[in-house]
Every structure is written in structure tokens, then in C-alpha cells.
Amino acid sequence: MKLAILFWFYKELDICENRLQLLKRYNPDLKIFGLYGGEISAADEYKNKLSGYLDDFYAFTASNDEDWKWINGDLMILDWYDKKGRNLDWESIAVVQWDMLAFDSLSRLFSDMKKDQIFLSGLRMIDEELENKWHWVKFDGEYRKNYSEFLGHVKEKYGYDNKPLASLFIFQIFPRIFLEKYLLVEDKEVGMLEYKIPMYSQIFNVPFYEKDIGTMWFSDEPKPLNAIPREISETYIREQLAKKDGWRIFHPYYKIWNY
């Protein structure tokens, strides 16, 4: 598998530079492509500051609506692939967000992942627990209608009747074949990316690579990755780094990391 990194960012310029320095330190052999999704008017400022760390810079300009971009991150990545990424040199792309810390070689951490596999953090079935707790599918929740519409859409369009799947859109590795097939999907905005992506993976027959990287769904136990804006403490991070078998990827962390 020929791996590359897609660094996805939209604010906190100095922190973005810090994260890129960290990525270069641990992944000197990987190409790093930039996907900027912030204010369109600030794109040149980010490009000028960060291009020295990047093998390519792409700014998403189809929308300046922050809410749309927050809920449709998959479509921003797909736009990058369509307009720029498909012509770059890679087989699988690891999406690393600006508020993530990665303290190891991604090639090493995912060394046994195959070329056409997809990795999605927190992959699991949508069971009774999720339907009672997770707001994107929760019974009587504000987003339930959208979820039901998506299930109806994929059943009608693709005959999908598997047990529904979910993931947490924290860290992903996409094979080129997935993005190529996703481009052909109609009505891409139906549904929410954290269940759209795993279910479309099944529909496209793209096999999952499964690995525990410490993704938190519902737990009081400290975990290195969560999808809510609750910062991972520096103390916890340094404790993990001191362990030979400790976690090496953390999200979210909103400060500059001092080595």
C-alpha cells in the first residue's frame, strides 16, 4: 500500500504549522497534501505559511458555510479528490485533522493494511445502544428523519439491507477505489457522513481494515480519541507516550505541542 497523508485544516494557523512539523518528523517518507477548508479569503495566508511543509495545497471554495462544511466533511474530501487528489501519487490516503496529534509513523501503525482496504475509526453496528444514545440516529431525535431517509435511499438504490453501520469521523484511511466509486453516488447529502461512509463501503464492496486505536464512543474511561470537543490532556498524552505499547494518536488537542 502506497500511503500518503491528507492534512485537513481550516483555522489556527500556528497550530497547523506545529502539526505539520510533527507529521514530517514521524513520517519523513510520506507525501503530505493539504486540504484547506476555512474562510476562502484567508486561503492565500495559509498557503504562504504552510506550503513549505506540503507536497500540494488545495483550498475548498465551493461553499463558505461553516455549518455545511462541518456536516459534510466527506464531500469536501471528495471535492479534493475530484479536483486534485486523483492526479497525485498515492494508493491510500490517511486523513489527519489539524487538531490531531500523531506520534508515530502511520506506515508502521498500519503496516499490514492492504491497498484497497478502508479504515474508519470507531467502526461498529448501529444497535439499540446507539439508537438510544447517539444523536445522529437517536429515536425521536432531530436527525432521525435524515437517518431513516438515508436507509430508504440506499435500500431503494442499491438493495442495501445489511445491519446498519456507524463510525466516528476522527481518523480515516481511504483507498482510491472508495473515493472513485463515491463520486458516482447520487444525492450525496442524504444522511450523515459517520454512517454514510461505512455503509457505502459495504455497498461498494470495499473491505474494512479493523484496528483498535482507542476511539471513544460512550465511556468514562480515558481514551485517546473522541469526536466531541473535549481536549485530551497533556498529562494523559505524555503518560501514553512513555509506555512502550501506549497510544500514539490523539484527538482533539488544541494547543501547540512542545517537544
BELFENSUL-V963716 format. One record per pair of residues at least 6 apart in sequence whose C-alpha atoms are under 7 Angstrom apart, sorted by the first residue. I is the first residue (numbers start at 1). J is the second residue. Records with the same first field share a line. If there is no record, write none. Layout:
# BELFENSUL-V963716
I=J ; J
This chain:
# BELFENSUL-V963716
1=91 ; 92 ; 114 ; 115
2=90 ; 91 ; 92
3=30 ; 90 ; 91 ; 92 ; 93 ; 107
4=30 ; 31 ; 32 ; 90 ; 92 ; 93 ; 94
5=30 ; 31 ; 32 ; 33 ; 93 ; 94 ; 95 ; 96
6=32 ; 33 ; 34 ; 35 ; 93 ; 94 ; 95 ; 96
7=32 ; 33 ; 34 ; 35 ; 95 ; 96 ; 97 ; 98
8=34 ; 35 ; 36 ; 95 ; 96 ; 97 ; 98
9=35 ; 36 ; 37 ; 97 ; 98
10=36 ; 37 ; 38
11=38
13=46
15=255 ; 256
16=98
17=50
18=256 ; 257
19=98 ; 101
20=53
23=102
26=103 ; 104 ; 105
27=105 ; 106
31=55
32=54 ; 55
33=54 ; 55 ; 56 ; 57
34=54 ; 56 ; 57 ; 58
35=57 ; 58 ; 59
36=58 ; 59 ; 60
37=59 ; 60
39=64
40=61 ; 64
43=59
47=57
51=57
58=80
60=76
72=193
74=193
78=179
91=115 ; 175 ; 176
92=115 ; 173 ; 174 ; 175 ; 176
93=173 ; 174 ; 175
94=172 ; 173 ; 174
95=171 ; 172 ; 173
96=171
99=251 ; 252 ; 253 ; 254
100=250 ; 251 ; 252 ; 253
101=249 ; 250 ; 251
102=248 ; 249 ; 250
103=248 ; 249
104=248
113=209
115=175
116=175 ; 177 ; 206
117=175 ; 206 ; 207 ; 208 ; 209
118=173 ; 174 ; 175 ; 206 ; 207 ; 208 ; 209
119=172 ; 173 ; 174 ; 208 ; 209 ; 210
120=167 ; 171 ; 172 ; 173
121=167 ; 168 ; 169 ; 170 ; 171 ; 172 ; 215
122=167 ; 168 ; 215
123=166 ; 167
124=165 ; 166 ; 167
125=163 ; 164 ; 165 ; 166
126=164 ; 165 ; 166
130=138
131=137 ; 138 ; 139
132=138 ; 139
135=141 ; 143
136=143 ; 144
137=143 ; 144 ; 147
138=144
146=190 ; 191
147=191
150=190 ; 191
154=160
155=161
164=199
165=195 ; 198 ; 199
166=194 ; 195 ; 198
167=194 ; 195 ; 198
168=194 ; 227
169=194
170=227
178=206
214=223 ; 224 ; 225
215=223 ; 224 ; 225 ; 226
216=223 ; 225 ; 226
224=232 ; 247 ; 249 ; 250 ; 251
225=250 ; 251
226=251 ; 252
229=252
230=252
231=252 ; 253 ; 254
232=251 ; 252 ; 253
240=246 ; 247
241=247 ; 248
